[in-house]
Amino acid sequence: MTDTNVDLVVLGGGSAGYAAALRAAELGSSVVIVEKDKLGGTCLHRGCVPTKSLLHAADVADEARDGEAFGIRSTFEGVDVPGLLKYKDSIVNRAFKGLTGLIRSRGITVAEGTGTFVGPRTVTVDGDSYTGRNVVLATGSYSRSLPGLAIEGRVITSEQALNLEWVPERAIVLGGGVIGVEFASVWASFGAQVTIIEALPSLVPAEDPWVQKQMERAFRKRKIAFKTGVRFSGVTQDDSGVTVTLENGETVAGDLLLVAVGRGPSTAGTGIEEAGVRMDRGFVLTDERLRTNLPDVFAIGDIVPGLQLAHRGFQQGIFVAEEIAGLNPKVIPDVDIPKITYSDPNIASVGLTEARAAEIHGDIETFTYDLGGNPKSNILRTAGGVKVVRVKDGPVVGVHMVGARVGEMIGEAQLIVGWEALPEDVAPLVHAHPTQYEALGEAMLAMAGKPLHVHN
């Protein structure tokens, strides 16, 4: 049994935790990360990175299937699942190797095992104690299910879906949010018949209604079925498949059911609540500077209420390390954090929806630019658009985009919203031609009163 004293103890080595550790070490602190699994957490091993690898493979499948439209003789003959998993794992393993090497090079100690926060600033691991001048809680999240819905057999979550050794012919997805539409998109590209079940009235319910309509139109075109505004009632399964029953009495049959109803905070069994940290339904409550009610104890990432995004947690990790060092970093509100859904088509948004902007600012203006007028989008054979929300005669407060690859356009939109730019500020900036981000420039020209490739 050892008792180690350091400047900072981080409970959890995911995106939030390792970012805090790296920045703190860079600022001269001695750091211990406590991690029960692998450094990198859900995002690297069971979330963002492997999922987006599958989504890229799905894009390749679509391009092979549609090659004739581009004058290329190609066909989609199916999925080599072992090859697909090998590709996905190679991406994850390369990133994992790079991360572990980086952690080692910064002199950060990794305590492997299940950590328990025992307070006031101590974490125990297999009998060893690690006490820090400050503690950062970053234990991440898990895939939720519904009450009474067991994850077993052909009822799976995204973790099992990432390692599935076969492609379903008929897949049912419970939940039309980000995770649900991404897996629906992958399986549809691989040739599956997919049905999404969403209790709320539309797909991607957290997005602006214009985005919702664009996505539903795109999924109909891709023959991805969806049932919205109807609740799940139950599921039965046998060796040949599953049958899902809805509250309206309708049934849907498939090979498997993917449960994608969101993620919950992984705080049970960590000692956090027992140590006196103020919580709400498993989430750790903090002030805007991510301090808990206990002195010198911070919380970051998915256990803090708000957007559950790897890049939010990563930013919060850097923020907390700088806060502890007395650098007084700037608070980045959730509304200024970009969101991307990597389905086909992509969704990318930052800032306020039209409805929320009207609630906050009253008189607003919106403009929507159709990607049909964007040559690069036509080259890519994608549909969608860019919707800009601004305060009347004021700054841009929201940008919402739908279309292939628009996730790569969110950087400029984030700067526009974050810096409270006027369309008149952005309109003079030259957008390269032919690019997709030119569509954002055209939208700004139109809102600045200088519409060019826009039909009035």
C-alpha positions as CSV (number, residue, x, y, z in Angstrom):
1,M,0.0,0.0,0.0
2,T,1.4,3.4,-1.0
3,D,0.3,6.9,-0.3
4,T,1.3,9.4,-3.0
5,N,1.0,13.1,-2.9
6,V,1.0,15.2,-6.1
7,D,-0.3,18.5,-7.4
8,L,-3.2,17.0,-9.4
9,V,-5.2,13.7,-9.3
10,V,-7.4,13.1,-12.3
11,L,-10.1,10.4,-11.9
12,G,-10.7,9.2,-15.5
13,G,-8.5,9.1,-18.5
14,G,-10.9,10.0,-21.3
15,S,-10.9,13.1,-23.5
16,A,-11.6,15.4,-20.6
17,G,-9.3,13.8,-18.1
18,Y,-6.2,13.3,-20.2
19,A,-6.6,16.9,-21.6
20,A,-6.5,18.2,-18.0
21,A,-3.5,16.0,-17.2
22,L,-1.5,17.1,-20.3
23,R,-2.2,20.8,-19.8
24,A,-1.4,20.6,-16.0
25,A,1.9,18.8,-16.7
26,E,2.7,21.4,-19.3
27,L,2.2,24.1,-16.7
28,G,4.6,22.3,-14.3
29,S,2.3,20.2,-12.1
30,S,2.9,16.7,-11.0
31,V,-0.1,14.6,-12.2
32,V,-1.6,11.2,-11.6
33,I,-4.4,9.8,-13.9
34,V,-6.5,7.0,-12.5
35,E,-8.0,4.9,-15.3
36,K,-9.8,1.5,-15.0
37,D,-9.7,0.8,-18.7
38,K,-7.6,2.4,-21.4
39,L,-6.4,5.9,-21.8
40,G,-8.6,7.8,-24.3
41,G,-11.9,6.6,-22.8
42,T,-15.1,6.1,-24.7
43,C,-14.3,8.6,-27.5
44,L,-11.2,6.9,-28.6
45,H,-12.1,3.2,-28.0
46,R,-15.9,2.9,-28.1
47,G,-17.3,6.2,-29.5
48,C,-16.1,9.0,-31.8
49,V,-13.1,7.6,-33.4
50,P,-14.2,4.0,-34.2
51,T,-17.7,5.3,-35.2
52,K,-16.4,7.8,-37.6
53,S,-14.0,5.2,-39.1
54,L,-17.1,3.1,-39.9
55,L,-18.9,6.2,-41.3
56,H,-15.9,6.8,-43.7
57,A,-16.1,3.2,-44.8
58,A,-19.8,3.7,-45.4
59,D,-18.9,6.7,-47.6
60,V,-16.5,4.5,-49.6
61,A,-19.3,1.9,-50.0
62,D,-21.7,4.6,-51.4
63,E,-19.0,5.9,-53.8
64,A,-18.4,2.4,-55.1
65,R,-22.1,1.8,-55.5
66,D,-22.6,5.2,-57.3
67,G,-19.5,5.2,-59.4
68,E,-21.4,5.1,-62.7
69,A,-22.8,8.5,-61.9
70,F,-19.2,9.9,-62.1
71,G,-18.3,7.9,-65.1
72,I,-16.4,5.3,-63.1
73,R,-17.0,1.6,-63.5
74,S,-17.3,0.3,-59.9
75,T,-19.7,-1.8,-58.0
76,F,-20.5,-2.4,-54.3
77,E,-20.2,-6.2,-53.8
78,G,-20.6,-6.2,-50.0
79,V,-18.7,-5.7,-46.8
80,D,-15.6,-7.6,-45.7
81,V,-16.4,-7.4,-42.0
82,P,-13.1,-8.7,-40.7
83,G,-11.3,-6.2,-43.0
84,L,-13.7,-3.4,-41.9
85,L,-13.0,-4.1,-38.2
86,K,-9.2,-4.3,-38.9
87,Y,-9.3,-0.9,-40.5
88,K,-11.3,0.5,-37.6
89,D,-9.1,-1.0,-35.0
90,S,-5.9,0.2,-36.8
91,I,-7.1,3.8,-36.5
92,V,-8.0,3.4,-32.8
93,N,-4.7,1.6,-32.0
94,R,-2.6,4.3,-33.7
95,A,-4.3,7.0,-31.8
96,F,-4.0,5.0,-28.5
97,K,-0.3,4.4,-29.1
98,G,0.3,8.1,-29.7
99,L,-1.7,9.2,-26.6
100,T,0.1,6.8,-24.3
101,G,3.5,7.9,-25.6
102,L,2.5,11.5,-25.1
103,I,1.3,10.9,-21.5
104,R,4.6,9.1,-20.8
105,S,6.7,11.8,-22.3
106,R,5.1,14.5,-20.0
107,G,6.0,12.5,-16.9
108,I,2.4,11.8,-16.0
109,T,1.8,8.8,-13.8
110,V,-1.0,6.4,-14.8
111,A,-2.6,4.4,-12.0
112,E,-4.4,1.5,-13.6
113,G,-7.4,0.2,-11.8
114,T,-10.8,1.2,-10.5
115,G,-10.5,4.5,-8.6
116,T,-12.7,5.6,-5.8
117,F,-13.0,9.2,-4.7
118,V,-12.9,9.1,-0.9
119,G,-12.5,12.9,-0.3
120,P,-11.6,15.4,0.5
121,R,-8.8,15.3,-2.2
122,T,-7.9,11.6,-2.3
123,V,-8.6,8.8,-4.8
124,T,-7.9,5.2,-3.9
125,V,-6.9,2.5,-6.4
126,D,-6.6,-1.2,-5.2
127,G,-5.5,-0.1,-1.8
128,D,-3.1,2.7,-2.9
129,S,-4.0,6.3,-2.2
130,Y,-3.3,9.3,-4.4
131,T,-3.8,12.7,-2.8
132,G,-3.6,15.9,-4.8
133,R,-3.7,19.6,-4.0
134,N,-6.5,19.5,-6.5
135,V,-8.7,16.7,-7.8
136,V,-10.5,16.6,-11.2
137,L,-13.4,14.2,-11.6
138,A,-13.8,13.0,-15.2
139,T,-15.4,9.6,-15.1
140,G,-17.3,9.9,-18.4
141,S,-20.6,8.3,-19.5
142,Y,-22.3,5.1,-20.5
143,S,-24.9,4.1,-23.0
144,R,-28.3,4.4,-21.5
145,S,-31.2,2.0,-21.9
146,L,-34.9,2.3,-21.1
147,P,-36.4,1.0,-17.8
148,G,-36.9,-2.7,-18.2
149,L,-35.1,-2.9,-21.5
150,A,-32.2,-5.3,-21.0
151,I,-29.1,-5.1,-23.3
152,E,-28.5,-8.7,-24.2
153,G,-28.5,-11.0,-27.2
154,R,-29.8,-9.1,-30.3
155,V,-30.6,-6.0,-28.2
156,I,-27.3,-4.0,-28.3
157,T,-25.9,-0.5,-27.7
158,S,-23.3,1.4,-29.8
159,E,-20.4,-0.4,-28.0
160,Q,-21.5,-3.8,-29.3
161,A,-22.5,-2.4,-32.7
162,L,-18.9,-1.2,-33.2
163,N,-17.6,-4.7,-33.0
164,L,-20.5,-6.5,-34.7
165,E,-19.1,-9.3,-36.9
166,W,-21.9,-9.3,-39.4
167,V,-23.9,-6.7,-41.3
168,P,-27.7,-6.9,-40.4
169,E,-30.1,-7.2,-43.3
170,R,-32.8,-5.4,-41.2
171,A,-31.8,-3.1,-38.4
172,I,-34.0,-1.3,-35.9
173,V,-32.6,1.8,-34.2
174,L,-34.3,3.0,-31.1
175,G,-33.5,6.7,-30.9
176,G,-33.2,9.3,-33.7
177,G,-30.5,11.5,-32.1
178,V,-26.9,11.7,-33.1
179,I,-25.9,8.1,-32.3
180,G,-29.0,6.6,-33.8
181,V,-28.8,8.5,-37.2
182,E,-25.1,7.8,-37.5
183,F,-25.5,4.0,-37.1
184,A,-28.6,4.1,-39.3
185,S,-26.5,5.8,-42.0
186,V,-23.7,3.3,-41.7
187,W,-25.9,0.2,-42.0
188,A,-27.9,1.7,-44.9
189,S,-24.7,2.3,-46.8
190,F,-23.7,-1.3,-46.2
191,G,-27.0,-2.5,-47.7
192,A,-29.3,-2.9,-44.7
193,Q,-32.9,-2.0,-44.4
194,V,-33.1,0.4,-41.5
195,T,-36.0,1.6,-39.4
196,I,-35.5,4.4,-36.8
197,I,-38.0,4.7,-33.9
198,E,-38.0,8.2,-32.2
199,A,-40.5,9.2,-29.5
200,L,-40.2,12.9,-30.2
201,P,-41.9,14.4,-33.3
202,S,-38.8,14.5,-35.5
203,L,-35.3,13.1,-36.1
204,V,-32.4,14.9,-34.5
205,P,-34.8,16.7,-32.1
206,A,-32.1,18.9,-30.6
207,E,-31.4,20.6,-33.9
208,D,-33.2,23.5,-35.6
209,P,-36.5,22.4,-37.2
210,W,-35.1,23.3,-40.7
211,V,-32.3,20.8,-40.1
212,Q,-34.8,18.2,-39.0
213,K,-36.8,18.6,-42.2
214,Q,-33.6,18.4,-44.3
215,M,-32.5,15.2,-42.6
216,E,-35.9,13.5,-42.9
217,R,-36.0,14.4,-46.6
218,A,-32.5,13.0,-47.1
219,F,-33.2,9.8,-45.2
220,R,-36.4,9.3,-47.2
221,K,-34.3,9.6,-50.4
222,R,-31.9,7.0,-49.0
223,K,-34.8,4.7,-48.1
224,I,-34.1,4.8,-44.4
225,A,-37.4,4.4,-42.7
226,F,-38.3,6.3,-39.5
227,K,-41.3,6.4,-37.2
228,T,-41.4,9.6,-35.1
229,G,-43.8,10.7,-32.4
230,V,-44.3,7.1,-31.3
231,R,-43.0,5.4,-28.2
232,F,-41.3,2.0,-27.7
233,S,-43.3,-0.5,-25.7
234,G,-41.3,-3.7,-25.7
235,V,-39.1,-6.2,-27.6
236,T,-39.0,-9.9,-28.0
237,Q,-36.1,-11.9,-29.5
238,D,-35.2,-15.4,-30.6
239,D,-32.4,-16.9,-32.6
240,S,-33.6,-15.4,-35.9
241,G,-34.3,-11.8,-34.9
242,V,-36.2,-9.3,-32.8
243,T,-39.7,-7.9,-32.8
244,V,-40.3,-4.4,-31.5
245,T,-43.7,-3.4,-30.3
246,L,-44.7,0.3,-30.2
247,E,-47.3,1.9,-27.9
248,N,-49.7,2.4,-30.8
249,G,-49.8,-1.4,-31.3
250,E,-47.6,-1.4,-34.4
251,T,-44.7,-4.0,-34.6
252,V,-41.4,-3.8,-36.4
253,A,-39.3,-6.9,-37.1
254,G,-35.5,-6.9,-37.6
255,D,-32.2,-8.8,-37.1
256,L,-31.3,-6.7,-34.1
257,L,-32.3,-3.6,-32.1
258,L,-29.7,-0.9,-31.5
259,V,-30.6,1.1,-28.3
260,A,-29.4,4.7,-28.9
261,V,-31.4,6.7,-26.4
262,G,-28.6,8.8,-25.0
263,R,-25.8,8.5,-22.5
264,G,-25.8,8.8,-18.8
265,P,-23.1,10.0,-16.3
266,S,-20.7,7.2,-15.1
267,T,-20.7,8.3,-11.4
268,A,-22.3,5.3,-9.7
269,G,-19.8,3.3,-7.6
270,T,-17.1,6.0,-7.9
271,G,-17.5,7.3,-4.3
272,I,-18.3,10.8,-5.7
273,E,-21.7,11.2,-4.2
274,E,-20.7,9.4,-0.9
275,A,-17.9,11.9,-0.5
276,G,-20.4,14.8,-0.4
277,V,-20.2,16.1,-3.9
278,R,-23.4,17.9,-4.9
279,M,-25.2,15.9,-7.6
280,D,-28.4,15.7,-9.6
281,R,-29.6,12.4,-11.1
282,G,-26.0,11.2,-11.3
283,F,-24.6,14.4,-12.8
284,V,-22.0,16.4,-10.8
285,L,-23.1,20.0,-10.3
286,T,-20.5,22.7,-10.7
287,D,-20.3,26.5,-11.1
288,E,-19.4,28.0,-14.4
289,R,-15.7,27.5,-13.6
290,L,-16.3,23.8,-13.1
291,R,-15.7,23.9,-9.3
292,T,-17.8,21.5,-7.2
293,N,-19.1,22.3,-3.8
294,L,-15.9,20.7,-2.3
295,P,-12.8,22.8,-2.0
296,D,-10.2,22.2,-4.7
297,V,-12.4,19.5,-6.5
298,F,-13.4,20.1,-10.1
299,A,-15.6,18.1,-12.5
300,I,-15.4,18.0,-16.3
301,G,-16.8,16.2,-19.3
302,D,-19.9,14.1,-19.6
303,I,-20.6,14.0,-15.9
304,V,-21.3,17.7,-15.9
305,P,-24.8,18.7,-17.2
306,G,-24.8,20.0,-20.7
307,L,-23.6,18.8,-24.1
308,Q,-22.0,15.4,-24.0
309,L,-19.3,15.9,-26.6
310,A,-15.6,14.8,-26.6
311,H,-14.4,18.2,-27.7
312,R,-16.4,19.9,-24.9
313,G,-14.7,17.7,-22.4
314,F,-11.3,18.2,-23.9
315,Q,-11.8,22.0,-23.7
316,Q,-13.0,21.8,-20.1
317,G,-9.9,19.7,-19.2
318,I,-7.6,22.5,-20.5
319,F,-9.8,25.1,-18.8
320,V,-9.6,23.5,-15.4
321,A,-5.8,23.0,-15.6
322,E,-5.4,26.7,-16.4
323,E,-7.9,27.6,-13.7
324,I,-5.9,25.7,-11.1
325,A,-2.7,27.5,-12.4
326,G,-4.4,30.9,-11.9
327,L,-4.5,31.8,-15.6
328,N,-8.1,32.8,-15.4
329,P,-9.2,31.2,-18.7
330,K,-12.3,32.3,-20.6
331,V,-15.5,30.4,-20.0
332,I,-16.9,28.9,-23.3
333,P,-20.7,28.4,-23.0
334,D,-22.2,25.3,-24.5
335,V,-24.0,27.4,-27.1
336,D,-20.7,28.4,-28.6
337,I,-19.5,24.7,-28.9
338,P,-19.9,23.2,-32.4
339,K,-22.0,20.1,-32.9
340,I,-21.5,17.7,-35.8
341,T,-23.5,14.6,-36.8
342,Y,-21.4,12.5,-39.2
343,S,-24.2,10.8,-41.0
344,D,-24.9,11.1,-44.7
345,P,-25.6,14.0,-45.0
346,N,-23.6,15.6,-42.2
347,I,-25.2,18.0,-39.8
348,A,-23.1,20.8,-38.4
349,S,-24.4,23.6,-36.1
350,V,-23.2,26.2,-33.7
351,G,-25.1,28.9,-31.7
352,L,-28.8,29.4,-31.3
353,T,-31.7,27.8,-33.2
354,E,-34.1,30.3,-34.7
355,A,-36.7,29.7,-32.0
356,R,-34.1,30.1,-29.2
357,A,-32.7,33.2,-30.8
358,A,-36.2,34.7,-30.9
359,E,-36.8,34.0,-27.3
360,I,-33.5,35.6,-26.2
361,H,-33.2,38.5,-28.7
362,G,-36.7,39.1,-29.9
363,D,-36.4,40.6,-33.4
364,I,-34.3,38.3,-35.5
365,E,-33.5,37.6,-39.2
366,T,-32.7,34.3,-40.9
367,F,-31.4,33.4,-44.3
368,T,-31.1,29.9,-45.9
369,Y,-28.7,29.2,-48.8
370,D,-29.5,26.1,-50.8
371,L,-26.4,23.9,-51.7
372,G,-28.0,23.5,-55.1
373,G,-26.3,26.8,-56.0
374,N,-22.9,25.6,-54.8
375,P,-20.8,24.1,-57.5
376,K,-18.6,21.9,-55.2
377,S,-21.8,20.5,-53.6
378,N,-23.0,19.7,-57.1
379,I,-19.7,17.9,-57.8
380,L,-20.2,15.9,-54.6
381,R,-23.8,15.2,-55.6
382,T,-25.1,16.4,-52.2
383,A,-28.1,18.4,-51.2
384,G,-28.8,20.5,-48.1
385,G,-28.0,24.1,-47.2
386,V,-26.8,26.7,-44.8
387,K,-29.1,28.5,-42.5
388,V,-27.9,31.7,-40.7
389,V,-29.6,33.3,-37.7
390,R,-28.8,36.9,-36.8
391,V,-30.2,39.5,-34.5
392,K,-32.1,42.1,-36.5
393,D,-29.4,44.5,-37.8
394,G,-27.0,42.7,-35.4
395,P,-24.5,39.8,-35.0
396,V,-24.9,36.3,-36.3
397,V,-26.0,34.1,-33.4
398,G,-26.5,30.7,-35.1
399,V,-25.3,28.7,-38.1
400,H,-26.9,25.4,-39.1
401,M,-25.7,23.3,-42.0
402,V,-26.8,20.1,-43.7
403,G,-24.9,18.3,-46.5
404,A,-22.0,16.0,-47.3
405,R,-18.8,17.2,-45.5
406,V,-20.3,20.3,-43.9
407,G,-18.8,19.2,-40.6
408,E,-15.5,20.5,-42.1
409,M,-17.1,23.9,-42.5
410,I,-18.0,24.5,-38.9
411,G,-14.7,26.2,-38.0
412,E,-15.6,29.4,-39.8
413,A,-19.1,29.3,-38.5
414,Q,-17.8,28.9,-34.9
415,L,-15.6,32.0,-35.3
416,I,-18.5,34.0,-36.7
417,V,-20.8,33.2,-33.8
418,G,-18.1,33.2,-31.1
419,W,-16.8,36.6,-32.2
420,E,-20.3,38.0,-32.7
421,A,-19.6,39.0,-36.2
422,L,-22.0,40.9,-38.4
423,P,-22.7,39.5,-41.9
424,E,-21.2,42.8,-43.1
425,D,-18.0,41.9,-41.4
426,V,-17.8,38.5,-43.1
427,A,-19.1,39.4,-46.6
428,P,-15.9,41.1,-47.8
429,L,-13.8,38.1,-46.9
430,V,-12.9,36.1,-50.0
431,H,-14.1,32.5,-50.0
432,A,-12.2,30.2,-52.4
433,H,-14.0,28.8,-55.4
434,P,-15.2,26.2,-55.9
435,T,-15.5,25.1,-52.3
436,Q,-18.4,24.1,-50.0
437,Y,-17.5,26.8,-47.5
438,E,-18.2,29.3,-50.3
439,A,-21.9,28.6,-49.5
440,L,-21.4,30.2,-46.1
441,G,-19.8,33.2,-47.8
442,E,-22.8,33.4,-50.2
443,A,-25.2,33.4,-47.2
444,M,-23.2,36.2,-45.5
445,L,-23.3,38.2,-48.8
446,A,-27.1,37.8,-49.0
447,M,-27.6,38.9,-45.3
448,A,-25.3,41.9,-45.9
449,G,-27.7,43.0,-48.7
450,K,-25.5,41.8,-51.6
451,P,-27.0,38.5,-52.8
452,L,-25.3,37.1,-55.9
453,H,-26.1,33.5,-56.7
454,V,-29.4,33.7,-54.8
455,H,-32.9,33.8,-56.3
456,N,-34.9,36.6,-54.6
